[in-house]
Amino acid sequence: MDATKILSSPATVMIGPSGGTAAAVGYTQGGVTITKTRDTRTIEADQSLYPVEMSITSEGYEISFSLMEVTYANLQKMWDEPGTGKLGLAAGSNPSKYEIQIYGNRKDGQQVKWTFYKCIVTGFENFTFAKDSEGLIGATFTALWDETKNAIGEFAPATEGT
């Protein structure tokens, strides 16, 4: 066991067009959540009351976070707005695809990086105006397979083998 390998820091989030240059999105609140998803299908036999096997039908990743800096540029990235200063009817049948990079620091001071090459926004959080809290632009992105990289993304530890 090595407690210095524990990641214990806020994340730095960068977003850019898929295949382009990513830029920092600013302050976040509530952390960044990366969720691996898996859909399965149960295989049942007539001769058994119980499933005899399972088949994996899909796997993926979802990335969720909330931005504190309320700008139209952040609304455009997080809620896939059309880029004209207006709201709604952003994506149509061709949603924007983004590369998302997430950086964090381990207790030993080394930085790790998660990269998801091609993501689309698939979930939106409520935006709340309140005197006792901050307005947040929250969204969930689903990572798609990138055929040019033959992967959904990558995890890059600070040094090889750690």
KEKE-3310 file (N, C-alpha, C; in steps of 0.2 Angstrom, whole numbers, plus 5000, padded with zeros to 4 digits):
npx = (5004:5002:5000:5003:4999:4986:4973:4969:4963:4956:4949:4955:4947:4946:4940:4937:4935:4932:4946:4953:4960:4960:4953:4954:4940:4937:4931:4924:4911:4907:4914:4920:4913:4917:4909:4909:4900:4889:4880:4870:4864:4854:4856:4845:4840:4828:4829:4832:4829:4836:4847:4859:4870:4878:4878:4888:4882:4885:4897:4903:4907:4903:4903:4902:4899:4899:4899:4905:4907:4897:4895:4891:4899:4902:4889:4887:4896:4892:4878:4876:4873:4868:4878:4876:4872:4859:4846:4842:4837:4849:4858:4851:4850:4864:4874:4886:4903:4915:4931:4936:4947:4953:4962:4971:4979:4990:4994:5007:5011:5012:5004:4989:4980:4964:4958:4945:4940:4930:4915:4898:4885:4873:4865:4857:4858:4848:4847:4849:4843:4847:4847:4856:4865:4876:4874:4874:4881:4877:4881:4880:4891:4892:4904:4910:4915:4930:4935:4947:4957:4955:4949:4940:4945:4959:4969:4982:4994:5006:5019:5026:5020:5015)
npy = (4994:5011:5027:5039:5038:5042:5051:5067:5081:5096:5096:5101:5106:5105:5109:5107:5108:5092:5084:5096:5111:5111:5121:5128:5128:5136:5140:5126:5118:5106:5096:5084:5071:5055:5042:5025:5016:5001:4991:4976:4960:4947:4930:4917:4900:4888:4877:4881:4891:4902:4915:4909:4915:4930:4944:4957:4971:4984:4997:5012:5029:5042:5059:5071:5088:5104:5121:5136:5149:5159:5162:5165:5158:5147:5142:5138:5127:5119:5117:5115:5126:5137:5146:5159:5169:5166:5156:5138:5126:5121:5109:5101:5088:5085:5086:5096:5090:5087:5087:5082:5085:5081:5085:5081:5080:5069:5063:5063:5073:5072:5074:5068:5063:5063:5059:5062:5058:5061:5068:5071:5082:5075:5076:5088:5100:5109:5126:5137:5152:5160:5167:5162:5153:5149:5151:5138:5130:5116:5099:5083:5073:5061:5050:5046:5033:5035:5033:5037:5036:5024:5022:5027:5036:5041:5037:5045:5042:5051:5046:5032:5016:5019)
npz = (5000:4997:5002:4997:4984:4983:4976:4980:4978:4971:4955:4939:4925:4908:4892:4875:4857:4849:4845:4844:4852:4870:4883:4899:4910:4921:4938:4947:4956:4968:4964:4951:4943:4937:4929:4926:4914:4911:4902:4902:4897:4902:4902:4900:4903:4898:4907:4919:4934:4937:4930:4919:4913:4908:4896:4890:4884:4881:4885:4893:4897:4908:4912:4924:4930:4937:4933:4939:4934:4926:4910:4893:4885:4893:4895:4881:4880:4890:4889:4876:4868:4854:4850:4847:4856:4859:4866:4866:4854:4850:4846:4837:4826:4826:4838:4846:4848:4860:4867:4883:4897:4912:4926:4941:4957:4965:4982:4983:4975:4962:4946:4938:4924:4915:4900:4888:4873:4863:4867:4870:4876:4887:4898:4908:4922:4933:4933:4946:4954:4969:4985:4994:4988:4975:4957:4946:4931:4926:4919:4911:4902:4889:4885:4869:4857:4849:4833:4827:4836:4842:4854:4869:4878:4889:4903:4911:4921:4931:4930:4921:4925:4938)
capx = (5000:5006:4995:5005:4996:4979:4972:4966:4963:4951:4950:4955:4943:4947:4936:4938:4932:4935:4952:4955:4963:4955:4955:4951:4933:4936:4929:4919:4908:4904:4918:4919:4911:4917:4906:4909:4893:4889:4873:4870:4858:4854:4854:4841:4839:4822:4830:4834:4825:4841:4851:4865:4876:4876:4881:4889:4879:4888:4901:4904:4909:4899:4907:4897:4902:4895:4903:4903:4908:4891:4896:4888:4904:4901:4883:4888:4899:4889:4872:4876:4869:4870:4884:4873:4869:4852:4846:4838:4838:4857:4861:4847:4852:4871:4876:4893:4907:4920:4936:4937:4953:4952:4968:4971:4985:4990:4997:5015:5012:5011:4998:4986:4975:4960:4956:4939:4942:4924:4910:4892:4881:4867:4861:4858:4856:4844:4851:4845:4845:4845:4852:4860:4869:4878:4871:4879:4879:4879:4879:4883:4893:4894:4910:4909:4921:4934:4938:4954:4961:4953:4948:4935:4949:4965:4971:4989:4998:5011:5025:5024:5021:5012)
capy = (5000:5018:5032:5044:5038:5044:5058:5071:5088:5098:5095:5106:5104:5108:5107:5110:5104:5086:5085:5103:5113:5112:5127:5128:5131:5140:5137:5121:5117:5100:5090:5081:5064:5050:5036:5020:5013:4995:4988:4969:4956:4941:4924:4912:4894:4885:4872:4884:4896:4907:4916:4905:4919:4937:4946:4964:4974:4991:5000:5019:5033:5048:5064:5076:5093:5111:5127:5142:5155:5160:5165:5162:5153:5141:5139:5135:5121:5114:5115:5114:5132:5138:5151:5166:5172:5164:5149:5133:5123:5121:5104:5097:5081:5085:5089:5097:5085:5090:5083:5084:5083:5082:5085:5081:5079:5064:5066:5063:5079:5070:5075:5063:5066:5059:5062:5058:5062:5064:5068:5075:5083:5071:5078:5095:5102:5115:5132:5140:5159:5160:5172:5158:5149:5151:5149:5133:5127:5109:5095:5077:5072:5054:5049:5041:5030:5039:5028:5039:5034:5017:5022:5032:5040:5038:5039:5046:5043:5055:5042:5025:5011:5021)
capz = (5000:4996:5003:4993:4977:4984:4973:4985:4976:4966:4948:4934:4919:4901:4887:4868:4851:4848:4840:4844:4858:4876:4887:4906:4910:4927:4944:4947:4963:4969:4961:4945:4944:4931:4930:4920:4913:4908:4901:4901:4895:4906:4897:4904:4900:4900:4912:4925:4937:4938:4925:4918:4910:4906:4891:4890:4877:4880:4890:4892:4903:4909:4916:4926:4934:4937:4932:4943:4930:4922:4904:4887:4882:4897:4893:4875:4880:4895:4887:4869:4865:4847:4849:4844:4861:4860:4870:4863:4847:4849:4843:4832:4825:4826:4844:4847:4851:4864:4871:4890:4900:4919:4930:4948:4960:4971:4988:4982:4971:4955:4943:4934:4919:4912:4894:4885:4866:4860:4871:4869:4882:4887:4904:4911:4929:4934:4935:4952:4957:4976:4989:4998:4984:4968:4951:4943:4925:4927:4914:4911:4895:4888:4880:4863:4854:4844:4829:4825:4842:4844:4861:4872:4881:4892:4909:4910:4927:4931:4928:4919:4930:4945)
cpx = (5004:5001:4997:5002:4989:4978:4967:4967:4957:4953:4951:4952:4945:4943:4937:4935:4935:4940:4955:4959:4958:4958:4951:4945:4932:4934:4924:4917:4905:4908:4917:4918:4912:4914:4907:4902:4894:4882:4874:4864:4859:4852:4851:4840:4832:4823:4832:4830:4829:4844:4857:4871:4873:4881:4882:4887:4882:4892:4902:4907:4904:4903:4902:4901:4898:4900:4900:4903:4902:4893:4892:4893:4903:4894:4883:4891:4895:4882:4871:4872:4872:4876:4882:4871:4862:4852:4841:4840:4845:4859:4857:4849:4860:4874:4884:4897:4913:4925:4936:4943:4951:4959:4967:4978:4985:4994:5004:5016:5012:5004:4996:4981:4971:4958:4950:4939:4935:4918:4904:4888:4874:4863:4862:4855:4852:4848:4846:4847:4842:4850:4857:4865:4871:4874:4876:4877:4882:4877:4883:4885:4894:4899:4908:4916:4924:4938:4945:4959:4960:4952:4942:4940:4955:4966:4979:4992:5004:5018:5023:5025:5018:5005)
cpy = (5006:5024:5038:5044:5040:5051:5061:5079:5090:5097:5101:5103:5108:5105:5111:5106:5097:5086:5092:5104:5114:5118:5126:5131:5135:5136:5132:5121:5110:5094:5088:5073:5060:5044:5031:5016:5006:4992:4980:4966:4949:4935:4919:4906:4891:4880:4875:4890:4902:4909:4912:4909:4926:4939:4954:4967:4981:4993:5007:5022:5040:5053:5070:5081:5099:5116:5133:5149:5155:5165:5162:5157:5146:5138:5135:5128:5116:5112:5115:5120:5133:5142:5157:5170:5171:5158:5145:5132:5123:5115:5101:5090:5080:5089:5090:5091:5088:5085:5086:5081:5085:5080:5085:5079:5074:5067:5067:5069:5078:5071:5069:5066:5061:5062:5058:5062:5065:5063:5073:5076:5079:5072:5085:5096:5108:5120:5136:5147:5158:5164:5168:5153:5152:5148:5144:5131:5120:5104:5088:5076:5064:5054:5044:5038:5034:5034:5030:5037:5027:5017:5027:5037:5037:5040:5039:5047:5048:5052:5035:5021:5013:5020)
cpz = (5000:4997:4999:4986:4977:4981:4978:4983:4972:4959:4944:4928:4913:4896:4880:4863:4851:4843:4840:4851:4864:4880:4894:4906:4916:4933:4943:4955:4963:4966:4954:4946:4937:4933:4924:4920:4910:4908:4899:4899:4899:4901:4902:4900:4903:4906:4919:4928:4937:4931:4924:4916:4909:4900:4892:4884:4876:4886:4888:4898:4902:4914:4917:4931:4933:4937:4936:4939:4925:4916:4899:4885:4886:4895:4886:4875:4884:4892:4880:4865:4858:4845:4846:4849:4863:4864:4866:4856:4845:4844:4837:4832:4825:4832:4843:4850:4854:4867:4878:4893:4908:4923:4937:4951:4966:4977:4988:4977:4964:4952:4938:4929:4916:4906:4890:4878:4863:4864:4869:4876:4882:4893:4906:4918:4928:4936:4940:4954:4964:4980:4993:4995:4978:4962:4948:4936:4925:4921:4915:4903:4895:4883:4875:4860:4849:4839:4827:4830:4844:4851:4863:4875:4884:4899:4909:4917:4926:4928:4926:4925:4937:4945)
residu = (MET:ASP:ALA:THR:LYS:ILE:LEU:SER:SER:PRO:ALA:THR:VAL:MET:ILE:GLY:PRO:SER:GLY:GLY:THR:ALA:ALA:ALA:VAL:GLY:TYR:THR:GLN:GLY:GLY:VAL:THR:ILE:THR:LYS:THR:ARG:ASP:THR:ARG:THR:ILE:GLU:ALA:ASP:GLN:SER:LEU:TYR:PRO:VAL:GLU:MET:SER:ILE:THR:SER:GLU:GLY:TYR:GLU:ILE:SER:PHE:SER:LEU:MET:GLU:VAL:THR:TYR:ALA:ASN:LEU:GLN:LYS:MET:TRP:ASP:GLU:PRO:GLY:THR:GLY:LYS:LEU:GLY:LEU:ALA:ALA:GLY:SER:ASN:PRO:SER:LYS:TYR:GLU:ILE:GLN:ILE:TYR:GLY:ASN:ARG:LYS:ASP:GLY:GLN:GLN:VAL:LYS:TRP:THR:PHE:TYR:LYS:CYS:ILE:VAL:THR:GLY:PHE:GLU:ASN:PHE:THR:PHE:ALA:LYS:ASP:SER:GLU:GLY:LEU:ILE:GLY:ALA:THR:PHE:THR:ALA:LEU:TRP:ASP:GLU:THR:LYS:ASN:ALA:ILE:GLY:GLU:PHE:ALA:PRO:ALA:THR:GLU:GLY:THR)
# end
